Amino acid sequence: MKKIAFIVLLARAFSNREAQNDIDALRYSTIEFGGTARYNSMAGAYGALGGDFSTLSSNPAGIGVFKKSDFSFTPSLYFSETNTNYNGTQGYDDKYNFNLGNAGVIIVMPPEGKSFNSFLKNYQFGIGINRVNNFNSRTIIQGNNDENSISTYFADQAYGISSDEIEQDYDGYYSYDLNPAWWTYMIDTIPGYNDQYYGIAELGGVFQRKEISRWGSMNEMVFSMGANFGDRLYLGGTIGIPFIRYFEQAMYKEKDIDDNVEYFDELLVYDDLHTTGSGINLKFGMIVRPINFLRIGAAIHSPTWFNNMKDYWYSDFSNTAYGDTYYQITPNGTYNYDLQTPWRAIGSVSLILWKIALISADYEYVDYSSAKFRSRSVYDYDFYNENNAIRDKYTATQNIRLGAEVRFGHFAIRGGYAIYGSPFKPGINDAEKFYYTGGFGFRDKNFYIDLAYVRSESNEDYYLYNSEYVSTNPASTQLITNNVMLTVGVRY
């Protein structure tokens, strides 16, 4: 029963029983461009260019372009802001984060017995880390609801279940939502029935507010190898080991501010969720230079097999009603499971113009509906409903990245734009994401320094709670991120 309770808790973390697990799958399947400042300033459109450490996580053939050994280090300052509109009331919050965008080393070695006419010019090894997702944000959603309450939602979820079963279930299926809702008097049975319920604020008339704080990241350790064949063909492969650290705290509040709801003053539901995990993936790529000013690249990424995901959680309920305050804290929950993310395919092209400018484009295909949760044993929970939800809600999409660079001697100015398609099927939600990037850099024979700025914008609907019969109006949510990074590197 504790294993099944995991599903309930994850669903309840946003008071959204039907969607939480597939949201988790989407979160850990989403890869953003990250790493060095030069790579970011061109919106990650680097699949056909190579010669940058970040390409080890996108097109590993880029390692083959290196002709000198290289070390790079990228500190980054990340700032996110969230704007919401719920039933006509605005909400705003922001969050700062200082992090490491990349750190890594490339070692270039000539083949044994190399001559001037050797087809194999050199081969390379690379090891380091790239940040591929940043989870830091704060969100406030607030507004009046004159139709229902989260207590109405709990009453709907409890329909048909014996009150004795809910009341006595301190450490099982209902221990993370219905049991604490019962003991804090958010729900009670309709007189004459023991399996039908009403909520303390059944018909709404409440001010609702939810504060969500998220932090953490997904970083990928990369082990790569590549080769340069005649300065015309570059091949590379990467073993990627991504690490997840995700933390979320959410405080949901309802208050009878106009004294319209009899016997009720205020309720609180606090959720705390920590997720950790690591996995492994494989990446292969190639870059072809058929003529001096043209490069064509292609790469394929295997799924990431996260084989040791672990969640920790608990919830805290309180309700001020009937002249008193009632508290109930849930058990501390833990659960181990596996996750498989989608395959990816990337095609790239770049033009080198008179050695003073370049233009580059990447096209990426990914099918988010192919993500899967897996249990550790055939006797464990089968994730049948959650995997069906992933297939029903998500779809294949395309990501397009464009970048350009103009050089003035040792100096360069860069810019880029990217659009990441919505992973949702039409009519479910919209989560397109747009990136605007820019930067500049200085490079000489053995040293370089680059500065980049990346801004992203996305919009999405958010439901405070949602079931077949009880739902809130969607809160329109806009997330804006700003990322400034500085890369310092040396060649030797």
URVEN-V818178 format. One record per residue. SS is DSSP state (H for helix, E for strand, C for the rest). Layout:
# URVEN-V818178
ss
SS
SS
This chain:
# URVEN-V818178
ss
C
H
H
H
H
H
H
H
H
H
H
H
C
C
C
C
C
C
C
H
H
H
H
H
H
H
H
H
H
C
C
C
C
C
C
C
H
H
H
H
H
C
C
C
C
C
C
C
C
C
C
C
H
H
H
H
H
C
C
H
H
H
H
H
H
C
C
C
C
E
E
E
E
E
E
E
E
E
E
E
E
E
E
E
E
E
C
C
E
E
E
E
E
E
E
E
E
E
E
E
E
E
E
E
E
E
E
E
E
C
C
C
C
C
C
C
C
C
C
E
E
E
E
E
E
E
E
E
E
E
E
E
E
E
C
C
E
E
E
E
E
E
E
E
E
C
C
C
C
H
H
H
H
H
H
H
H
H
C
C
C
C
H
H
H
H
H
H
C
C
C
C
C
C
C
C
C
H
H
H
H
H
H
C
C
C
E
E
E
C
C
C
C
C
C
C
E
E
E
C
C
C
C
C
C
E
E
E
E
E
E
E
E
E
E
E
E
E
E
E
E
E
E
E
E
E
E
E
E
C
C
C
E
E
E
E
E
E
E
E
E
E
E
E
E
E
E
E
E
E
E
E
E
E
E
C
C
C
C
C
C
C
C
E
E
E
E
E
E
E
E
E
E
E
E
E
E
E
E
E
E
E
E
E
E
E
E
E
E
E
E
C
C
E
E
E
E
E
E
E
E
C
C
C
E
E
E
E
E
E
E
E
E
E
E
E
E
E
E
E
E
C
C
E
E
E
E
E
E
C
C
C
E
E
E
E
E
E
E
E
C
C
C
E
E
E
E
E
E
E
E
E
E
C
C
C
E
E
E
E
E
E
E
E
E
E
E
H
H
H
C
E
E
E
C
C
C
C
C
C
C
C
C
H
H
H
H
H
H
H
H
H
H
E
C
E
E
E
E
E
E
E
E
E
E
E
E
E
C
C
E
E
E
E
E
E
E
E
E
E
C
C
C
E
C
C
C
C
C
C
C
C
E
E
E
E
E
E
E
E
E
E
E
C
C
C
E
E
E
E
E
E
E
E
E
E
E
E
E
E
E
E
C
C
C
E
C
C
C
C
E
C
C
C
E
E
E
E
E
E
E
E
E
E
E
E
E
E
E
E
E
C
